[in-house]
């Protein structure tokens, strides 16, 4: 048996063994030891949300530093920002603070990216037009 097949067989076995040791397939949510008024799932939600929310930030920072829209695809940021609005609504429906907070921040970051792209691309087009006209 190749090494890949051994690993792919071991992982599900370990997962099933761990799951079997639980009282049920769904873990019980308890209050956090760090911040007692938060549930443990909310803390994990805040950590997970932080990672996915700030994933778009490096593109925005790079665009602002080089003052150029080169290499940026505004459609991706606009699509993600639009669907994050739906996530905000979903978070309000299920009363989940992590979902609401991180997606509001994500919407702002993605729409700032689109706004910066529009600003820099217009500026680049005007500069190119002035060079051609000269």
N, C-alpha and C positions, 0 to 999 in steps of 0.2 A: 504494500500500500504506500503510495507516495506521501510525502510530508503534507502536501496541501489537503489531501483527503483525510489524513489523520486529524489535522487541525479542524477541518470542517465537521468532523464527527465529534470531536471533544467539546467544542463550543456548545452545541445543542444539549449534550449530555450534562454539562456543568449547569447550564441554564435550567434544565428540567429538574436536576437535583436540588438546586437552590429554590426553585418554585415549589417543589414538593415539601421542603422544610418549612415553608410559610404556612400560616393557619388558613390561608386562602390565596387565590391568585391576585387579589387586590390588597395592597398594603394599607394599613390604617393610618389616616392622617392625624398627627398629633401636633400639639403646640410646640413651637420651636424653643430650644433651650437658649438661643441667643436673644431672641426678641419674643417674649411669651405671648404677646397679643397677635402675632402672626402664626399661621399654620406652617408646618414644615413644607408643604407643597407650594405655598406662596413664596417661600425663600428660594426654592428650586426654580420656580417660575421667574423670579426676579433675576437670578443668575443666568438662566437660559435666555431670557428676553434681552439682557444686556449684551450678550454675544451676538445675537441676530440683529439687534437694533443698530449697533455700532459697526456692523460689517460694511455699511455703505459710507462711513465717515472717511476712510482713507482716500477714496476717489474724490470726495468733495474737497478735502484738504489739499490734495495734489493739484486739483484744478485751480484752487485759489492761489496756491504758491506760484504756479507757472503762469497764471493769468491767461489761460488758454483753454479752449474747449476740446483740444486735441485728445483723442483717445477715450472720450466720454460718450456713452450711449444714453441719451436722455429718456428713451422709451423704457428702458429697464427700470430706471428710478421712478418714472411716472407710473408704471404698472404696479411696482411694489408699493409705492405710496398710496395708490388707489385701493389696493386690496388691504393695506394696513388700516384704512378707514373702516373697512368691513370688520377687521379684527377688533377695532375699538368698540364698534357697536356690539359685537359678540361678547366682548369683555364686560360691557355694561349689562347685557342680558343675563350673563351668568354670575355677575357681581364678583369679578376677578380683578383685583388691583394690579397684579403684574401684567396681565394682558392689556389692560387699559393704559397704564403708565408707559410701558415700553413701546407700544404701538403709536401712541401720540408723539413720543420723541422720534420714532422712526418716520412717521409721516412728515414731521418738520425737516428732518435730515434729507429725506428723499426729495421733497419739494424745494428745499434750498439748493440741492444739486441740480434740479431741473432749471430753477431760476438762474443759477450761476452759469449753466450751459447756455441758456438763451442770451444772457447778458454778454458773455464772452464771444459767442458765435456772431452776434450782431456787430459787436465791436470789430471782430476780425473781418467780417464782410465789408464794413465801412472802410476799414484800412486798406483792404484789397482793392475796393472800388476807387479809392483816392489815388492809389498807385497806378492803376490802369488809366485813369483820367489824366494823370500828369504827363 
